[in-house]
Amino acid sequence: MAEPTFDAPPDPACGAALPQVDGPVPGPEGRALVDLLARHECPAITARRARRSEQTGVGQDPIVWERARGANVWDADDNRFVDLTGGFGVASVGHGHPAVVAAVSEQAARLAHGLGDAFPARRRIELAAALAAWTPDPLEQVIFGSSGSEAVEAALKTAVVATGRGGVVAFEGGYHGMSLGALSASHYREAFRRPFADRVGPLATWLPWGASAGSVAAALSEHRPAAVIVEPLQGRGGCRAPAPGWLAMLRGACDRADVLLIFDEIFTGFGRAGERVLSGTAAADGVVPDLLCLGKGLTSGYPLSACIGSVQVMSAWGASQGESLHTSTFLGHPVGCAAALAVIDLFEGGMLERARTLGEHMGSTLQTLAERRPDRFGGVRGRGAMRGLEVRDGASMTLCRALLQRGYLLLPAGLEGEVLSFTPPLVTTRAQWDGAVDALEACL
Ligand SMILES: Cc1ncc(COP(=O)(O)O)c(C=O)c1O
């Protein structure tokens, strides 16, 4: 079989262009739209000129996204960017992959909404079966949600019904979402929890990332939690990969303490780390969690998430008595499910191999850059197509802004914003990636 390559896009319709930026970014149309947003959106949400200026002394609005294809995003002023964020890791098979667009269009015309738990829709049934086949045994039964946070809520609730206990052990830097339950497990960041400190409780017990076997065992025996929740490759908290054997140690500790192990693979699932799921070192260590949360790249663009568990763990909920104990209006949204089925087909058709090749190239080119400029960069973190480049002197935000002007979309990550976080669409081409690394060096 030919070596997988990423010199060209997998489909001619995937955006494989280099950036094209005319004039200052954001342009006049973008600025006008952001002014309108400032009047009508809760001010806590989008970082706008006034707030950024106060914090950083540099006035800068975000660009307004207008359309996207593959790894390319166009803004309201028709500037073309290369998206190194992959839309927070959502655009796994690229923005607007033609196969996903076709599946979504067909489904939108046929049936947009099912009747949740009352009357299931065909695509939800098909996706539940496909996910059981996609994930390792014994993960076999699913609870669908619309957002990543909802998948985490479902996992936490499942852990409570399965163990009869509450409480969760989690890890420093972990990010699991913003809804109250997910927030209570998220260590990233204290500011997110502070206003709700009296409402989110009980908070998780947070252990250091990479905590020793002794401290994990001690925390489990002291706190008797329902679950340990971990991102097997930590994303927002700083693209941190665990040491070999660490996830296996967690598995063993949970088994001995009769505590469920939850993998939050909302960011890393679906090829991001070079595996279908079981990211970080989980696949190499042969570790399977009791509950697995997926979202983001599952659909490559549509709000659908999944919490998947074994038959044994899910049976703790008991059979439905007519009114479901856990459901939502958009449960297993047919359009989202159609997108996810198309994404799975693409992964089975070579996207995973492409992700691995891209990920290796990302790692080696960032390593070369870090070695060439040790004055500006520390180490390279992460795995596969989730990489973090440690930046010295708190310069990550300045570098992101400079790259934006050159047509590359990038975000910092880490509790101190200490890394540049690269999670591009898995269809990104070699020329797009190499152009980004050259642009980063030029920004220095
Ligand atoms: C690991 C992880 N878990 C959960 C979430 C929350 O997902 P959502 O924002 O879709 O609620 C995120 C979002 O970034 C995430 O990265």
The ligand as an SDF file (V2000), in Angstrom:
LIG
                    3D

 16 16  0  0  0  0  0  0  0  0999 V2000
  -11.6870   17.8710   26.6720 C   0  0  0  0  0  0  0  0  0  0  0  0
  -12.9360   18.6960   26.5830 C   0  0  0  0  0  0  0  0  0  0  0  0
  -14.0260   18.3050   27.2610 N   0  0  0  0  0  0  0  0  0  0  0  0
  -15.1710   18.9880   27.2170 C   0  0  0  0  0  0  0  0  0  0  0  0
  -15.2750   20.1400   26.4680 C   0  0  0  0  0  0  0  0  0  0  0  0
  -16.5740   20.9040   26.4410 C   0  0  0  0  0  0  0  0  0  0  0  0
  -17.1750   20.7600   25.1950 O   0  0  0  0  0  0  0  0  0  0  0  0
  -18.2970   21.8210   24.7400 P   0  0  0  0  0  0  0  0  0  0  0  0
  -17.5980   23.1380   24.6250 O   0  0  0  0  0  0  0  0  0  0  0  0
  -18.7690   21.2980   23.4170 O   0  0  0  0  0  0  0  0  0  0  0  0
  -19.3580   21.8140   25.7750 O   0  0  0  0  0  0  0  0  0  0  0  0
  -14.1670   20.5880   25.7500 C   0  0  0  0  0  0  0  0  0  0  0  0
  -14.2290   21.8290   24.9640 C   0  0  0  0  0  0  0  0  0  0  0  0
  -13.2380   22.4310   24.6110 O   0  0  0  0  0  0  0  0  0  0  0  0
  -12.9600   19.8550   25.8110 C   0  0  0  0  0  0  0  0  0  0  0  0
  -11.8610   20.2370   25.1500 O   0  0  0  0  0  0  0  0  0  0  0  0
  1  2  1  0
  2  3  1  0
  2 15  2  0
  3  4  2  0
  4  5  1  0
  5  6  1  0
  5 12  2  0
  6  7  1  0
  7  8  1  0
  8  9  2  0
  8 10  1  0
  8 11  1  0
 12 13  1  0
 12 15  1  0
 13 14  2  0
 15 16  1  0
M  END
$$$$
